[in-house]
C-alpha cells in the first residue's frame, strides 16, 4: 500500500497495483491528451484508448464504491477516455466544461498555404495585434503543436493574398481557438442505494454546499449588490414557513447557487459578462400553476413561492470562477516550473472539494508539476483536510512537484 501525502515516480499502472482495493475516496487527474503537445513523450501514446482502459480498470479497483473520478481530457481525444472508463465499469455521470480565455489559435492558414505552394510573395500591410506576444525564438521559446513549429516571423504579419486560389480561400483555416477542456465525471457503481453506500464507505455524493457559487458582493466581485427578497412571508435566508395554502415556502440556501457543470476562468467570465451586460435576477413570486423548481430539483405546486437571488451582475455570476494567480505556477518565482500544461490551483481545489470528504484520500494518476498535491495541502490548511497520493512517470515533473510541495508545506 502506498503511503498518503507523497508523490511516487514510476509507471502509474504499476503503481496503481500497489494500492489496496477500495482504499481511495476520489480521483482528480489531468490525463495526457495524446496530441503530441510540444513534442513531449508523455503526450504521445500509441493506443490511447487501451492506455486509458487499463488505468480505468485499476482505478475502479482502488476506488471505494461510489467514489468519483474527475479527469481532464482534450476535445479531440476525450471521447476515447470516456469510453474507456465506461467500458471498464464506471458510470459516466456528467461532464464539466472548464472554459478559459487564454487559448491560442493554432489554425493553418489555407490562403497562405496556396501562396507558399506557388512560391508567391504576399504583400505585408500590417502587424497582428498578437505580435507583442510573439515567442522569443532566441531563447528557444517556440510554440509547437503536433511537432509543427510556429512561424514567428511571418504568421503574425497581416498580409494580402497573391494567387487566385489564395484570394478564393482567404480567411479560411483548419482549427478553432481552444477555449474549453472537458472534465469527465465518472463514478464507481454504488452498493444498494446512496444512503447505504455513503454510510458504509463515506463516499457516493457530491459536496454541493461546500461548492456553491457565492452570491454576495462581499464574496464575489461579479455581484453588483447584496441579495434582497420581497417574499411577503417575512422569511430569513435559509428559513421556511407554511403559507396561506398550507404549503412550505423557503428561501434559497444561504451558501449560494447550486454548482453547475460549467467552470470559468476570469478572462472567459469577463467576455461572457461583456456580452450579456448587467442582468438582474427576478423577484420571488407565487406560482399560479404546477411546474418545476429548477433550483431545488422538485415539482412546484400552485401557491408555492419560487425564490430567486435578487442580485445584479453579469451572466458569469451563475457559475464558479476559478481565480488565476500569475505566480501560482512558480510559487512566487521560487520554483522553475517548466511544465507546459499547469492548471490553476484554485480550480483543482474546487474539484477536490466537490468529490472528496474531509480526511479522505484523493488520488492523481498524472501528478504533473504537483498542482493536485498543492491543492490538497492548501485545503488542509483551510480546515478541509484532504490526503493526497500522486503518481508521475516523468522525472523532471516529479522533481518540480516535490519542490512545490516543500514550498507549500
N, C-alpha and C positions, 0 to 999 in steps of 0.2 A: 504493500500500500504506500503510495506517495504521500509525503507529509504536506500539510497545508501551509500556505503563505510562503511558497517557494516557486521558482521557475526552473524547469528542467530542460536541459539541452539534449536533443535527440529526435528520432523519428516519432511523430506524435502517435502513430498507430501502435508502435511497440510500447510506448509509454502508457497509452490508454489501457493496455492489457495488464499493467501493474496496479490498476485501480480496482478496488473491490466492487462487486455487484451492488447496485442500489446504494451507493455511497455519496453521490453528488446531488446537490439540490437544484442546480441550474447550470446552463452553459450559455455564455455570451462570447461570441468569437467573430473575427473578421477573416474569413477564409480567403485564400488566393482566388482571383477571378479568372485565372488561366487566360490572360490576354498577352502574356509575354511582356508585361509592363517594364519599360526601361531595360529590357533585356535580362531581368532578374531571373535566376534559375528557379527560385521558389514559386514564380508565377507562370512557369512553363511545364505543364503536366500532359503526358501523352494521352491518357484516358481519364478525363476529368470526372465523368460520371462514376467510374469504378473507384477512383480516388475518394470521392465524396461518400460513396456507398459503404466502403469498408470502414470508414471512420464513423458513419452513421450507425452501423451495426454495433460497434464498440460503445458509442455514445449512449445508445439505447440500453445497453447492458449496465453501464455505470450510473446512469441517472436513476433517481428514485421514481417510482410510479407517480405520474402526474407532473414530473419535473419538466420545465420549459427549456427550449433551446432556441436562442436568438442568434442568427448568423447572417452577416452581411454578404451580399453577392453582387456581381456585376450584371448590368442589364442584358448583356449579350449571352451570358452563361448561367444566369440564375436558375433557369428552368431545369437544368441538369442537376443542380444542387438540390432543389426542392423535390424532384422526382426520386433522387437517390434516398433522401431521408424518408419520404413516404413509402418507398419500396422496402426500406429497412424496418418499417413498423411504426414510424411516428405518425401522429395525427397532425396534418397541416391546419393550423387554427386561423392564421391570418398572415398578412404581410404589411410591415411598417415601411413607409416611404420616408427616407432620410433625404430631405430636399435642401440643397445648398446653392449659393450664388457664385462660388469661386471656380467652377469648372471652366476649362479652357477648350475651345473648339479644336478638334483635330480632323478637319474635313479636307479631303483632296479637292483642289480647285480644277474642275474639268476644263474650263476655258483655258487656264494656264497650261494644262496638260497638252491640249491641242497645239498651242503655240510652241511649246517646248519640243513636241514631236516634229513640228515643221521647221524647227530651227529659227523661228521668227522672234524678233526683238519686240518687247512690249514697251510702250511709252509710259514712263513714270510721271504721274500727275500729282502725287502727294504721298503722305506717310500716314499709316494707320494710327488711330488713337492708342492702339496697344503697343506702339513702338517703344514707349518708355519702359514697358515690361519685357522687352526683348531679352532672352537669356544671354548671359555673358559667356561667349564661346571661348574666350581666352582663359577663363577659369574652369573650363570643362563643363559648364552648366548648360548642357544641351538637352532639350526636351526630346524624348524618344517614345514612340508607341509602335509596338509590333516591329521593333528593330529598324524603323524608318526615321532618320534624323529630320528635325525641323529645319527648314531653310531660313536661317536667321537674317540673311542679307537681302532676300527678295520677297518672301512671303508676307512681310509686314509693310511692304510698299503698296500704294494704290496705283494700279496700272490699267491701261486700256487694252482690250483685245486687239489682236493684229489680223489673224487669218479669218476667213469666212466661218469656219467651224467654231473658232474661238468666240466670234461675235454671236453665233447662233446659240451657244451654250454658256454664254456669260452669265454669271450668277448662280450656276448650278454646282453643287458639291456632293459629298458622299456620306456625311455624318452630321448629327445634331450636336449642339453644345451639351456636354454632360452636366446635369443639374440635379440628379437624384440617384440614390442607390437603394435597392430593395433589401429589407431585412426579413428573412424567413422567421415566422413564429410557429414553431413546431412543439408538440407536447407528447411525452411518453404516455401511452394509454393509462387511464386511472383504474383502480380496483373498485368494483361495485358502483359507488357514486362519489360525488365530490366531497360530501361531508365525511364519509367513511375514510376516503383516501387522505384528506387533509389531516384528520385526527391521527391516523396511523403513521403517515410518512412526513407530515409537516410541510408538504408542498401540494400543488394542484390548482392554486388560484393565482390571479394577477393582483398585485398590491395596488389597487385602484386609488385609494385615498391618498397614499403617500405620493402618487404620481399625478395628482390632479393639477390642472392648469390654473394658476393663481389669477384672481380677477380684481385685485385691489391695486390701485396705482402705487401703493407703498411696496408692493411685491413685484410688479411688472410695469416697466416704463411705457409699454404699449397701451395701457389703460388710461383713458382720458380723465375719468373721475371715479370716485368710490361708488359702490353699489347703493341703490336706493329703490325700495319697492313701494307699491301702493296698494298692497293687499288689505282689504277692509277688516280682516280678522285681527289685525294688530300683532302679527306673529313676528318673533325674532328669528334671525337667521338660524336655520337648522332645527327649529321647533315645529310642532304640528298641533292641530286643533280641529275638532269637528265643526263643519259649517252648518248653516241652517237646514241643509238637506241631509244631515247626518253623515256626510262624507268627510273623511280626513283630508285636510289640506295642509301642505307643508312647504316651506321654502327650501331651496336647494342646499346641498352640502356646503357648509361654510369654508371648506378647504379649497373649493374651486371647481372648475369644469371637469367633466368626465374626460379622461385621457383618450386621445384619438390615435388612429393608425397612420398619422402624418406627423413628422417632426421637421422643424425648420432650423436653419442657422440664421443669424441676424441679417445677413445680406439678402437671403431669399425672403425673409419676413418683411424687410423694408420694401422690396419690389412688390410684394403682394399688397401691402398697405398703400403704396403709391397708386396701384391700380384700383383698389377698392374704394379709396377715400375713407373719410371718417364715418363710421356707422354707429347706430345706437341700437342696443338690444331692446326688444319690445317690453311693454309693461305686463304685470300679472293680469290675467283675465279669467273670468268664469267660463268654463266650457259649456257650450249650449247643446252639444251632441257628442256621441261616443267617438273616440279616436285614440291615437297613440300618444303617450307621453314619451317623446324621443329621448329626453334626458334621463329618465328613470327606467326606460325599457319595459313599461307596462301599459295596460289599457287605461284610458281615462274615461270616466263616466260623465254623463250630463250633471252639471252642478259642481264638478271638481274645479279646483283652482290650478291653472297651469302657471308655474312660476318661471321667471326669467331673471337674468342677472342685472339688467338695467344699466349696463355700463356703456361707455363710449370709447371707440378706438378703431384701429384698422382691423381687417378681417383676420390677420395672423394671430390675434389675441385668443382665438378659439383653439390654438394648437400650442404645444410645448415648443419653446425656442431654446435650443442649446447655446449656451454662452461660449463665445470663442475668445481665447486669450493668445495673443501673438507669442508670448513667452512660454506657453504651455508645453510645447514640443521639446524645448531645450532647457526647461527648468530655470528660467531667467538666465540663459546663456551659460549655465553651469555644465550642461551635458551637450556634447556634439552629436546630436541625433540626426543621422543621415538616412533614416528610414523614409521612403518616399510616400507612404500612404498612412500617415498617422491620423487617427480620429480624435476629435476633441474629448478631453477627459470628462467634461460635463455631460456629453452625450452618453458615454459609456456608463457613467454613474447612474443616469436616469434608467437605462436599460437593466442594469444590475438590480436596482431597487425594485423595478417592475416585476421581476421573476424570482427574486431571492429573498427568503425570510431572514430575519435577524439571526446572526450566528450560523447561517448556512454556509455551504461551500459552493463557490461559483468557479467553474472551470473554463479556461480559454485554451482551445486546441492549437491556436496560432497566435501566440502572445505578441509577436512583432517586437516593437520597441518598448513594451511594458505599460501601455496606457490602461489596460484592464487591471493590472496589479495596482497601479497608482490610484485608479478609481476606487478599488476596494479599500485601500489604505485610507484614503480621504473620507470615505463613507464611515469607516470605523471611528475616525476622529470626530465625525459629526453625529455621534451617538446612534449610528446604524451599523453595528459591527457585522462585517462580512469577511469570511476567509476566502482566499484565492488559491488556485493552482494553475500555473501557466506552463504550456508546452511549446517549445520553439526549436526548430532544427537548423536555423541559420546562426552561426556563432557570433557574427558581428551584431545581429539584432539582440541575441541573448546577452551579450556584454552591455549593450546600451540599456536594456531592460533593467539589469541589476544596478547600473549607475543611477537610473531614475528612481528605483526603489529606495536606494540608500539615501538619496536627497529627500525623499518624502516621508521616510520613517521618523 
